[in-house]
Amino acid sequence: MGGLKLNGSSNMLNVSVNPEDQTILSLGKVRPVKELDLAAPVKGTVYGVLLNNNEDLDAYKISFNEKPYDAPPKAPVLYIKPRNTYSGHLFGIPVPEKAEELSMGGALGVVISKKASNVAEVQAMNYVAGYTIVNDVSIPHKDFYRPAVNKKARDGFCPMGPWILEKDAVNDVHSLTVSVFINNELKQKTYLNQMVRSVSGLIAEISEFMTLNEGDVVLVGVSSNPPLAKIGDTVTIKIEEIGELENKLVPELEWMAGVKG
């Protein structure tokens, strides 16, 4: 089972989803998800986590011992994707006039089921409702300790969907792979079993100092070296057992005029 939200509606619909062929079963009828006008299936705050990949930490090990950092991070490096960034499956990704390319940050979105405060790691998965697919879009940059708000928090810079798949439908979340395709060509693979912190570890560490609420989303697997895409490119993020999220890059002015993709 999964939950999705139609564009223009504030209510979630509970339907049977088939991640393999991207269809849903509703009212006895099978429908391809591409026929639906879907909004982002998220109602809470989206929290991104930088440098949770062992490869990324190794690549920047020398830099982190220099100014302005002086030492590698000891806790999760968090940032927020605010509500203005939210977008749905098959909607366009707006490319600002002065940006030639955008970074495509494929990620697993872990949806929180209930208020989580100071949660023990062994109990953390009890606070997970399910999973969605997220494209953490940004204008390319290399800042880690400064919030790059003007590069990560622009309108339409966080497509999500197509649905939230319930937790029990996934056998082992840490065995999943996040694959990013640009124009059907595989550009990046991220293995969630290579993360510095597991899903449960992230929830425990974050909730130690900050309450997570029902409907909030924690992004897992975002790389610090994501592939780049330009206007006209179609980006597809695939996570086995969960499905596919597809969006096309369009000029920002077209996006503002209401062009879907």
VOVEXMI-371185 format. One record per residue (C-alpha): residue number from 1; x, y, z; residue in three letters. Coordinates in nm, 2 decimals. Example, Ala and Ser with C-alpha at 12.3 -4.5 7.8 and 13.67 -1.06 7.14 Angstrom:
2
1;1.23;-0.45;0.78;ALA;
2;1.37;-0.11;0.71;SER;
This chain:
261
1;0.00;0.00;0.00;MET;
2;0.10;0.36;-0.05;GLY;
3;-0.02;0.71;-0.02;GLY;
4;-0.03;0.98;-0.29;LEU;
5;-0.17;1.33;-0.33;LYS;
6;-0.35;1.47;-0.64;LEU;
7;-0.24;1.81;-0.74;ASN;
8;-0.47;2.07;-0.59;GLY;
9;-0.59;1.84;-0.31;SER;
10;-0.49;1.86;0.05;SER;
11;-0.58;1.50;0.12;ASN;
12;-0.38;1.18;0.08;MET;
13;-0.53;0.89;-0.10;LEU;
14;-0.44;0.54;0.01;ASN;
15;-0.40;0.31;-0.29;VAL;
16;-0.23;-0.01;-0.39;SER;
17;0.09;0.08;-0.57;VAL;
18;0.31;-0.13;-0.80;ASN;
19;0.66;0.02;-0.80;PRO;
20;0.78;-0.22;-1.08;GLU;
21;0.55;-0.09;-1.35;ASP;
22;0.46;0.25;-1.19;GLN;
23;0.09;0.18;-1.16;THR;
24;-0.17;0.21;-0.89;ILE;
25;-0.49;0.02;-0.82;LEU;
26;-0.78;0.24;-0.72;SER;
27;-1.15;0.16;-0.72;LEU;
28;-1.08;-0.17;-0.90;GLY;
29;-0.89;0.00;-1.19;LYS;
30;-0.52;-0.02;-1.27;VAL;
31;-0.39;0.32;-1.38;ARG;
32;-0.03;0.42;-1.49;PRO;
33;0.10;0.69;-1.26;VAL;
34;0.19;0.90;-1.57;LYS;
35;-0.18;0.96;-1.62;GLU;
36;-0.22;1.12;-1.28;LEU;
37;-0.15;1.48;-1.19;ASP;
38;0.04;1.43;-0.86;LEU;
39;0.16;1.68;-0.60;ALA;
40;0.44;1.61;-0.36;ALA;
41;0.31;1.35;-0.11;PRO;
42;0.46;1.53;0.19;VAL;
43;0.30;1.75;0.45;LYS;
44;0.60;1.81;0.69;GLY;
45;0.95;1.96;0.67;THR;
46;1.21;1.80;0.46;VAL;
47;1.56;1.77;0.62;TYR;
48;1.86;1.71;0.41;GLY;
49;2.18;1.55;0.55;VAL;
50;2.52;1.62;0.40;LEU;
51;2.83;1.41;0.42;LEU;
52;2.66;1.09;0.53;ASN;
53;2.84;0.90;0.26;ASN;
54;3.18;0.74;0.34;ASN;
55;3.31;0.83;0.00;GLU;
56;3.23;1.19;0.05;ASP;
57;3.40;1.21;0.38;LEU;
58;3.72;1.05;0.24;ASP;
59;3.72;1.29;-0.06;ALA;
60;3.71;1.60;0.17;TYR;
61;3.92;1.47;0.45;LYS;
62;4.21;1.70;0.38;ILE;
63;3.99;2.01;0.33;SER;
64;3.81;1.95;0.66;PHE;
65;4.13;1.99;0.85;ASN;
66;4.19;2.33;0.70;GLU;
67;4.02;2.67;0.74;LYS;
68;3.73;2.74;0.79;PRO;
69;3.64;2.39;0.91;TYR;
70;3.95;2.28;1.11;ASP;
71;3.80;1.94;1.18;ALA;
72;3.56;1.69;1.02;PRO;
73;3.20;1.71;1.13;PRO;
74;3.11;1.49;1.43;LYS;
75;2.73;1.52;1.39;ALA;
76;2.49;1.51;1.10;PRO;
77;2.52;1.83;0.88;VAL;
78;2.16;1.93;0.83;LEU;
79;1.98;2.17;0.61;TYR;
80;1.61;2.23;0.53;ILE;
81;1.42;2.22;0.20;LYS;
82;1.13;2.46;0.27;PRO;
83;0.78;2.42;0.14;ARG;
84;0.83;2.65;-0.16;ASN;
85;1.07;2.39;-0.30;THR;
86;0.82;2.10;-0.30;TYR;
87;0.71;1.97;-0.64;SER;
88;0.56;1.64;-0.77;GLY;
89;0.63;1.36;-1.01;HIS;
90;0.65;1.47;-1.38;LEU;
91;0.65;1.84;-1.30;PHE;
92;0.92;2.06;-1.45;GLY;
93;1.24;2.16;-1.26;ILE;
94;1.29;2.54;-1.30;PRO;
95;1.64;2.64;-1.42;VAL;
96;1.73;3.00;-1.33;PRO;
97;1.84;3.23;-1.61;GLU;
98;2.20;3.25;-1.49;LYS;
99;2.25;2.88;-1.41;ALA;
100;2.37;2.66;-1.69;GLU;
101;2.33;2.34;-1.50;GLU;
102;2.18;2.21;-1.18;LEU;
103;2.28;1.93;-0.94;SER;
104;2.05;1.63;-0.93;MET;
105;2.07;1.49;-0.57;GLY;
106;1.89;1.16;-0.58;GLY;
107;1.78;1.05;-0.23;ALA;
108;1.56;0.82;-0.03;LEU;
109;1.30;1.02;0.17;GLY;
110;1.23;0.86;0.51;VAL;
111;0.88;0.98;0.62;VAL;
112;0.83;1.01;1.00;ILE;
113;0.52;0.85;1.14;SER;
114;0.49;1.02;1.48;LYS;
115;0.65;1.27;1.71;LYS;
116;1.02;1.17;1.76;ALA;
117;1.22;1.32;2.04;SER;
118;1.53;1.17;2.19;ASN;
119;1.46;0.84;2.02;VAL;
120;1.70;0.55;2.09;ALA;
121;1.85;0.40;1.78;GLU;
122;1.71;0.05;1.85;VAL;
123;1.36;0.20;1.85;GLN;
124;1.40;0.45;1.56;ALA;
125;1.24;0.24;1.29;MET;
126;0.92;0.24;1.49;ASN;
127;0.90;0.61;1.40;TYR;
128;0.91;0.55;1.02;VAL;
129;0.58;0.56;0.82;ALA;
130;0.73;0.48;0.48;GLY;
131;0.95;0.60;0.20;TYR;
132;0.94;0.82;-0.10;THR;
133;1.19;0.93;-0.37;ILE;
134;1.34;1.28;-0.37;VAL;
135;1.55;1.49;-0.60;ASN;
136;1.74;1.74;-0.39;ASP;
137;1.80;1.99;-0.66;VAL;
138;2.05;2.27;-0.62;SER;
139;2.27;2.52;-0.81;ILE;
140;2.62;2.36;-0.79;PRO;
141;2.83;2.48;-0.49;HIS;
142;3.09;2.35;-0.25;LYS;
143;2.98;2.50;0.08;ASP;
144;2.91;2.25;0.37;PHE;
145;2.91;2.46;0.69;TYR;
146;2.72;2.76;0.55;ARG;
147;2.35;2.73;0.46;PRO;
148;2.35;2.78;0.08;ALA;
149;1.99;2.90;0.09;VAL;
150;1.99;3.08;-0.25;ASN;
151;2.13;2.77;-0.41;LYS;
152;1.92;2.49;-0.25;LYS;
153;1.59;2.65;-0.14;ALA;
154;1.47;2.80;-0.47;ARG;
155;1.11;2.74;-0.59;ASP;
156;1.06;2.39;-0.73;GLY;
157;1.40;2.26;-0.61;PHE;
158;1.26;1.95;-0.43;CYS;
159;1.05;1.71;-0.65;PRO;
160;0.92;1.42;-0.45;MET;
161;0.70;1.11;-0.52;GLY;
162;0.53;0.96;-0.69;PRO;
163;0.40;0.82;-0.36;TRP;
164;0.49;0.73;-0.01;ILE;
165;0.53;0.35;0.01;LEU;
166;0.45;0.20;0.35;GLU;
167;0.75;0.09;0.55;LYS;
168;0.66;-0.28;0.56;ASP;
169;0.66;-0.30;0.18;ALA;
170;1.04;-0.27;0.18;VAL;
171;1.24;-0.57;0.29;ASN;
172;1.56;-0.40;0.40;ASP;
173;1.59;-0.03;0.35;VAL;
174;1.96;-0.03;0.40;HIS;
175;2.01;-0.27;0.10;SER;
176;1.85;-0.02;-0.14;LEU;
177;2.03;0.16;-0.42;THR;
178;1.95;0.51;-0.54;VAL;
179;2.01;0.54;-0.92;SER;
180;2.01;0.87;-1.11;VAL;
181;1.95;0.87;-1.48;PHE;
182;1.97;1.17;-1.72;ILE;
183;1.80;1.11;-2.05;ASN;
184;1.79;0.74;-1.97;ASN;
185;2.17;0.72;-1.91;GLU;
186;2.28;0.60;-1.57;LEU;
187;2.49;0.88;-1.41;LYS;
188;2.52;0.78;-1.05;GLN;
189;2.45;0.50;-0.80;LYS;
190;2.44;0.54;-0.43;THR;
191;2.44;0.24;-0.20;TYR;
192;2.25;0.30;0.13;LEU;
193;2.46;0.03;0.30;ASN;
194;2.76;0.26;0.26;GLN;
195;2.62;0.54;0.46;MET;
196;2.81;0.68;0.77;VAL;
197;2.48;0.66;0.96;ARG;
198;2.20;0.42;0.90;SER;
199;1.84;0.53;0.87;VAL;
200;1.78;0.45;1.24;SER;
201;2.11;0.61;1.34;GLY;
202;2.01;0.93;1.17;LEU;
203;1.67;0.95;1.33;ILE;
204;1.83;0.89;1.67;ALA;
205;2.11;1.15;1.63;GLU;
206;1.87;1.42;1.49;ILE;
207;1.60;1.36;1.74;SER;
208;1.85;1.39;2.02;GLU;
209;1.85;1.77;1.98;PHE;
210;1.55;1.84;1.75;MET;
211;1.20;1.70;1.75;THR;
212;1.09;1.53;1.43;LEU;
213;0.71;1.55;1.37;ASN;
214;0.46;1.33;1.19;GLU;
215;0.50;1.39;0.81;GLY;
216;0.86;1.52;0.83;ASP;
217;1.10;1.37;0.58;VAL;
218;1.47;1.29;0.63;VAL;
219;1.68;1.26;0.31;LEU;
220;1.93;0.97;0.30;VAL;
221;2.19;0.91;0.04;GLY;
222;2.24;1.26;-0.11;VAL;
223;2.60;1.27;-0.25;SER;
224;2.82;1.58;-0.24;SER;
225;2.91;1.51;-0.60;ASN;
226;2.57;1.47;-0.78;PRO;
227;2.54;1.46;-1.16;PRO;
228;2.45;1.78;-1.35;LEU;
229;2.16;1.84;-1.58;ALA;
230;2.06;2.12;-1.81;LYS;
231;1.74;2.26;-1.97;ILE;
232;1.57;1.99;-2.18;GLY;
233;1.72;1.70;-1.99;ASP;
234;1.49;1.44;-1.83;THR;
235;1.60;1.32;-1.49;VAL;
236;1.48;0.99;-1.35;THR;
237;1.56;0.87;-1.00;ILE;
238;1.50;0.50;-0.94;LYS;
239;1.50;0.31;-0.61;ILE;
240;1.42;-0.05;-0.63;GLU;
241;1.11;-0.16;-0.43;GLU;
242;0.99;0.20;-0.42;ILE;
243;0.96;0.32;-0.78;GLY;
244;1.07;0.61;-1.01;GLU;
245;1.06;0.99;-0.99;LEU;
246;1.08;1.17;-1.32;GLU;
247;1.11;1.54;-1.40;ASN;
248;1.23;1.75;-1.69;LYS;
249;1.44;2.07;-1.66;LEU;
250;1.27;2.38;-1.80;VAL;
251;1.35;2.75;-1.81;PRO;
252;1.24;2.92;-1.49;GLU;
253;1.02;3.17;-1.68;LEU;
254;0.83;2.88;-1.84;GLU;
255;0.79;2.71;-1.50;TRP;
256;0.66;3.03;-1.35;MET;
257;0.41;3.05;-1.63;ALA;
258;0.27;2.71;-1.53;GLY;
259;0.45;2.47;-1.77;VAL;
260;0.44;2.13;-1.61;LYS;
261;0.73;1.97;-1.78;GLY;
